Amino acid sequence: MDLDLAQVRAFVVTAEHLHFGQAAGELFLTQQALSKRIARLEETIGVRLFDRTGHSVRLTPAGERFLEPARRTLTAAETAVAAARHDDRPLRLDVWGHMFAPMQTIREVVDRRPDLDIELSLRRGLAAATSALLREETDVGFGRVHAQGEGLPEALTHRLVRLQPMAAVLNAQHPLAGEAELRPADLREVTVWFPVQLEKLDFLQRLCDDFGLTGEFGGVNLGLDYFLDHLRSTPEHVSLLPLGLPLPEDAGVRAIPLVDPVPLYSWSLIWRANDQHPLLQPLLGEFARAGREQGWTRYDPERHWLPASEVGQAGKAVPPGSS
């Protein structure tokens, strides 16, 4: 029996999501095309793999038995391709958006697959990362892709991989420092500060515009120590960082979750559409698995805020509690 690997991959991704819409999005397929692949696979092996009842999807007993061998089949195929190409060069991963701690996400993914040979490089922004990809100096980029790909060259493709909640960061003596949570609207009477030109950080510009906040942006991004020193010496300023970012215990600042709504900072991967590096697909797969397990792309319009240009892409992720 000859198995079609594209059909097997369609089954595995759908089994991991138990949601045809999400699986189709991950595979860059329409739901109709995904359903056809799975139907052909079921026809080939002669058993039904999924039970579909209304909006509910679940594995049949045959599907449960098939899942792990199917995963091993895909891994073996990736290994065979890598061996045939004999490409020993590391996967060159470019990262930008340093003040918002991209390495936190990269570390969480790479720790899951220490066997991936990855070489990191740092760029100053999306434009520089895009140019490096087009010149084939790098293989894949990780950072914020404005408007989820609007204006990217046709040779590049991208995937949203994480929506990260944000926190307000402020001097421990600030009048709001004792709050357990803050709403974006609570920041209207303070100055939101960040050490970068506003046009280079569209996320903060759109946040300020949508919630009527006053922003002060400019200067040179000299890293986290400078950032914290400024908040200590300028107690009237408030800034933003990803929720959960470790801060020194003696930093003299507090990070307070933002709620009602929760602003989400989007992280994406971009790569050349025709890239053949054997480690690219394993890296994309690990990001997808981490996202499913940890809810990285969960988006609920009743609870979360995104710039309007990004809602459509995030909307492909089903709100919590949906199937």
C-alpha positions in Angstrom: 0.0 0.0 0.0 1.4 3.4 -1.1 0.6 6.2 1.4 0.5 9.8 0.2 2.6 11.8 2.7 0.5 14.9 2.0 -2.6 13.0 3.1 -0.8 11.6 6.1 0.3 15.1 7.1 -3.2 16.4 6.7 -4.5 13.6 9.0 -1.8 14.3 11.7 -2.3 18.0 11.8 -6.1 17.6 11.9 -5.8 15.0 14.7 -3.7 17.4 16.7 -6.1 20.3 16.3 -9.4 18.3 16.2 -10.5 21.3 14.2 -10.6 21.4 10.4 -10.4 25.1 10.1 -7.3 25.4 12.2 -5.6 22.5 10.5 -6.4 23.9 7.1 -4.9 27.2 8.1 -1.7 25.6 9.4 -1.3 23.7 6.1 -2.2 26.7 3.9 -5.2 24.7 2.5 -8.9 25.4 2.1 -11.1 23.3 4.4 -12.5 21.6 1.3 -9.0 20.6 0.1 -8.1 19.3 3.5 -11.3 17.2 3.7 -10.6 15.7 0.3 -7.1 14.7 1.4 -8.4 12.9 4.5 -11.2 11.3 2.6 -8.7 9.9 0.1 -6.5 8.6 2.9 -9.5 6.9 4.5 -10.4 5.4 1.2 -6.8 4.1 0.7 -6.5 2.4 4.1 -10.2 1.3 4.2 -11.2 2.8 7.6 -12.8 5.9 8.9 -10.3 8.0 10.9 -12.5 10.8 12.2 -16.1 11.1 13.5 -17.7 14.4 12.5 -20.9 15.4 14.4 -22.0 19.0 13.8 -19.1 21.1 14.9 -17.4 18.3 16.8 -14.5 16.3 15.5 -12.9 13.4 17.2 -10.7 10.4 16.3 -12.2 7.0 15.8 -10.5 4.1 17.5 -8.8 3.4 14.1 -7.6 7.0 14.0 -6.2 6.8 17.5 -4.3 3.7 16.5 -3.0 5.3 13.3 -1.8 8.6 14.8 1.5 7.7 16.4 2.7 5.5 13.4 1.6 8.3 11.1 3.8 10.8 13.1 6.7 8.4 12.9 6.2 8.1 9.1 6.4 11.8 8.7 9.5 12.1 10.8 11.1 9.2 8.8 10.3 11.1 5.6 11.9 14.3 6.9 15.0 12.3 7.9 15.2 10.7 4.5 15.0 14.0 2.7 17.7 15.5 4.9 20.0 12.5 4.3 19.4 12.7 0.5 20.2 16.4 0.4 23.1 16.0 2.8 22.8 19.6 3.8 24.9 20.0 7.0 24.5 23.8 7.2 22.7 25.0 10.3 19.3 26.6 9.8 20.0 30.4 10.0 17.3 32.0 12.1 17.0 35.7 12.1 15.4 37.5 15.1 14.2 41.1 15.6 12.0 43.0 18.1 14.6 42.7 20.9 12.9 44.9 23.5 9.8 42.7 23.4 12.0 39.6 24.2 11.7 37.4 21.1 14.3 35.0 22.6 11.8 34.0 25.2 9.7 32.3 22.6 12.6 31.0 20.6 14.0 29.4 23.7 10.7 27.7 24.5 10.6 26.1 21.1 14.3 25.2 20.7 14.3 23.5 24.2 11.7 21.1 22.8 14.0 20.1 19.9 17.6 20.4 21.0 18.6 18.3 18.0 17.8 21.2 15.6 21.0 22.8 14.5 20.1 26.5 14.5 22.4 29.5 14.0 20.9 32.8 15.4 21.4 36.3 14.0 20.0 39.6 15.0 18.5 42.3 12.8 17.2 45.8 13.5 13.8 45.3 12.0 11.5 43.6 9.5 12.9 45.4 6.5 16.5 44.3 7.3 15.3 40.7 8.0 13.4 40.6 4.7 16.4 41.8 2.7 18.6 39.2 4.3 16.0 36.5 3.4 15.8 37.7 -0.2 19.7 37.7 -0.5 19.6 34.1 1.0 21.8 35.2 3.9 19.3 33.7 6.3 16.7 30.9 6.0 13.9 32.0 8.3 13.0 35.1 10.4 11.1 35.5 13.7 9.6 38.8 14.7 6.6 41.1 14.2 5.3 41.2 10.7 3.2 44.4 10.3 -0.4 43.8 9.2 0.4 40.1 9.0 2.3 40.1 5.7 0.9 43.2 3.9 3.7 44.4 1.6 5.9 41.4 1.9 7.6 40.3 -1.4 5.8 37.5 -3.2 8.9 35.3 -2.8 8.3 35.2 1.0 5.6 33.5 3.0 4.7 33.9 6.7 2.8 32.3 9.5 1.4 33.8 12.8 2.9 31.7 15.6 2.2 33.6 18.8 -0.1 36.2 20.3 1.6 37.4 23.5 -0.3 39.3 26.2 1.3 42.6 27.4 1.8 44.1 30.8 2.2 47.7 31.9 5.7 48.3 33.4 6.1 51.2 35.9 8.0 52.5 38.8 7.2 50.8 42.0 6.3 54.2 43.5 3.9 55.1 40.8 0.3 55.7 42.0 -0.9 52.7 39.8 1.8 50.3 41.1 -0.4 48.8 43.7 -3.0 47.6 41.2 -3.3 43.9 40.5 -4.5 44.6 36.9 -4.8 47.6 34.7 -7.0 48.4 31.7 -5.5 50.3 28.7 -8.0 53.0 29.5 -6.4 53.4 33.0 -3.2 54.7 31.2 -4.9 57.7 29.7 -3.7 60.0 32.5 -0.1 59.0 32.2 2.6 59.0 29.5 3.4 55.8 27.7 7.1 55.9 27.0 9.3 53.7 24.8 13.0 54.2 23.7 12.4 54.0 19.9 11.0 56.2 17.2 7.2 55.7 17.0 7.2 54.9 13.3 9.4 51.9 14.0 6.9 50.4 16.5 3.5 50.5 14.8 2.0 48.3 17.6 2.4 51.0 20.2 1.2 53.7 17.8 -2.0 51.8 17.1 -2.5 51.0 20.8 -2.2 54.7 21.7 -4.6 55.7 18.9 -7.3 53.2 19.7 -7.3 53.9 23.5 -6.6 57.6 23.4 -3.2 57.3 25.2 -0.4 59.9 25.2 2.9 58.5 24.0 6.5 59.7 24.2 8.7 57.8 21.9 12.2 58.4 20.7 15.9 58.2 21.6 18.1 55.1 21.3 17.2 51.5 22.3 20.1 50.7 24.6 18.7 47.5 26.1 16.8 46.4 29.1 19.1 47.9 31.7 18.7 51.4 30.2 14.9 50.8 29.9 14.6 50.0 33.6 16.9 52.8 34.7 14.7 55.3 32.8 11.5 54.0 34.5 13.2 54.3 37.9 14.4 57.8 37.3 11.3 59.0 35.5 8.5 57.7 37.7 5.7 59.4 35.7 6.4 57.2 32.7 4.8 53.8 32.0 5.9 51.4 29.4 4.9 48.0 28.0 6.6 44.6 27.9 5.4 41.0 27.3 3.6 39.5 30.3 5.8 37.1 32.2 9.1 38.6 31.1 11.5 38.0 34.0 12.7 41.2 35.6 15.4 41.6 38.2 14.0 41.5 41.7 15.8 44.7 42.6 14.7 46.5 39.4 12.4 48.9 41.3 9.6 48.5 38.8 6.4 46.4 38.6 4.9 44.6 35.7 1.0 44.6 35.9 -1.2 42.6 33.5 -3.3 44.6 31.1 -6.9 43.4 30.9 -10.3 44.4 29.5 -9.1 44.1 26.8 -5.8 42.3 26.8 -3.4 43.8 24.2 -1.7 41.0 22.2 1.6 41.4 20.5 1.9 39.2 17.4 5.0 37.1 16.5 5.4 35.5 13.1 7.8 33.4 11.1 8.7 34.4 7.6 10.7 32.4 5.1 11.3 31.9 1.3 8.4 30.1 -0.3 10.8 27.9 -2.2 13.2 27.2 0.6 14.4 23.6 0.7 16.5 23.6 3.9 15.7 20.2 5.6 15.3 21.8 9.1 12.7 24.4 8.1 9.7 22.1 8.2 10.7 20.5 11.5 11.1 24.1 13.0 7.7 25.1 11.6 6.1 21.9 13.0 7.6 22.5 16.5 6.2 26.1 16.6 2.8 24.7 15.6 2.9 22.0 18.3 4.0 24.5 21.0 1.3 26.9 19.9 -1.4 24.2 20.1 -0.2 22.9 23.5 0.2 26.4 25.1 -2.6 28.3 23.3 -0.2 30.8 21.7 -2.6 31.7 18.9 -5.8 31.9 21.0 -7.8 35.0 20.1 -11.1 36.0 21.6 -12.5 39.3 20.3 -14.4 39.7 23.5 -11.3 39.6 25.7 -8.3 40.6 23.4 -7.2 43.6 21.4 -5.2 43.6 18.2 -4.5 46.3 15.6 -7.5 46.2 13.2 -5.2 45.0 10.3 -4.3 41.9 12.2 -7.7 40.7 13.4 -8.4 38.7 10.2 -5.3 36.6 10.5 -5.8 36.0 14.3 -9.4 35.3 13.7 -8.4 32.0 12.1 -7.6 30.9 15.7 -10.8 29.8 17.3 -11.8 31.4 20.6 -11.3 29.4 23.8 -14.0 26.8 24.2 -14.7 26.4 20.5 -14.2 23.2 18.6 
